[in-house]
Amino acid sequence: MHRLWLAVLLLALSSPALAALRVVSLAPSLSEIVVELDSADLLVGVLDAGERPAAIADVPSVGRYGQLDMERLLSLKPDLLLLWPGSVGAGQRDQLKHLNIPTFVAEPHTLTQLAAQIEAIAEQLGRPERGAKRAAELRKQLDDLRQRYRRDVPLRVFYQVWDKPLYTVGGGQIISDALEVCGARNVFAELNLPAPQVSIEAVLQRDPEVIVAGDQAQLGAWKTWPQVAAVRQGRLLLVSDKGLERPSGQMISATAKLCQLIAPDM
């Protein structure tokens, strides 16, 4: 009987169901979420785009943003893929569908959705308690920001992504929601594209009270248009924190910095 029990135990311990989950993250923001959940040990591959967190510095690469190395991915034998659709081209996304590898697709459009997806990713990783704790922390931070920066009449903000040609963010983009948390409104919120191209004339027509950009020279160029409220009031604001571009948990703290920049007196 003892031998039989021992044999059953050894079989159970060697079962694939109990083996460590092998996860490949196909977006830098999703890799950051896994790290934030103290689950970097599960990552066997990541898609690169810029600097990595130190915890995953040595994890094998499966390509770069928009250029997935499918052969390398398959060689890692993942049990779970974490996918943000924009990080992989349409053709390769179709290929992924036919691999029959369980895939969690994350594309949050609001910070509230981001907190929920972090919780859902933790469930996928088999560590739900970590997700519940992290999501609760983020929701509390969001509630505090909304209460502190709430305005009866939101500030009109133009968020500039690039200048030649001129790009901004649409209403469905998560940065647009970050502006709302800060008591502001994206002047191009009615546009559905994530990063629509707009004209200078369209910006002038909307007369933003604040212009935000990640480059000082781009901001300085707006001084050519002194009729814009943001120029008259000296509200040309430089966002140096790139955290707003990565929808992981750290985006909430990046949003707090944005709020402080837009409304320092609140």
C-alpha positions, 0 to 999 in steps of 0.5 A: 500500500505504501509503495502504491501511495508513493507511486501515485504521489510521484505521478502527480508531482510529475504531471504537466498540470503541476508544472510551472506555467510558461508565459510569453508576453507580447507587449512591454506593458504586459511584461511590466504587469507580470513583474508588478504581480511578482510573477517574473519567474513565469516569463519564458519570453518577451517582446522587446520595445525599449528598456526592460525591467531589471527583473526580466533582463535575461528573459529570451526575446521573441522579437521586437514591437511589430516584428514577432519571431514566430519560430523563436516563440514556438521553441519556448513552448509557452502555455500562455500568451499575453497579447496586446493587439497593437504590438503584433501585425494583423498577419501574425495575429492570425497565425497565433490564433491557429497555434491553439496556445491559450491567449489572454488579450488585453487592450484597456481603453480606461484606467478602470479597465486596466485595473480589472485586466491586471486582476484578470491576468493574475487569474491567468497566472494562477496567482489571483490573490496578487491581482486582487491586492494590486487592483484594489490599490490601483482603484483606491489611487484612481478614486483619490485622483478623481475626487481631488481633480474633479471639475464642474467644467473640464479643462480643454486639453490638446495632447500632442503625440507628434508634430510632422504630421500632427498626431493626437490621441482619440477618445477611446485611447487610455490616455484620453481617460487619464485626462478625464481623471485629471479633470480635463477633456481631450479636445479630440475625444470624438475621434475613434482612432487611437492616434488620429492625424489632425490639422493645426486649423482643427486645433485652433478651432477647439482652442485648448486651454492646455497643450501637452507634449513630450518634446519642448521644441514641439511645444515651443512651435505653438507660440506662433499661434498666440490666439490659442488660450493655452499659449496666452496663458502659458499652459504649454506643458512638457510630459517627460514621464513615458509611463502614460504610454505603457498601460501597466499599473505604473500608469496610475502614478504617471497619471497622478504626475499628469494631474499635478502638471495640469492642475498644480493648485488642486 
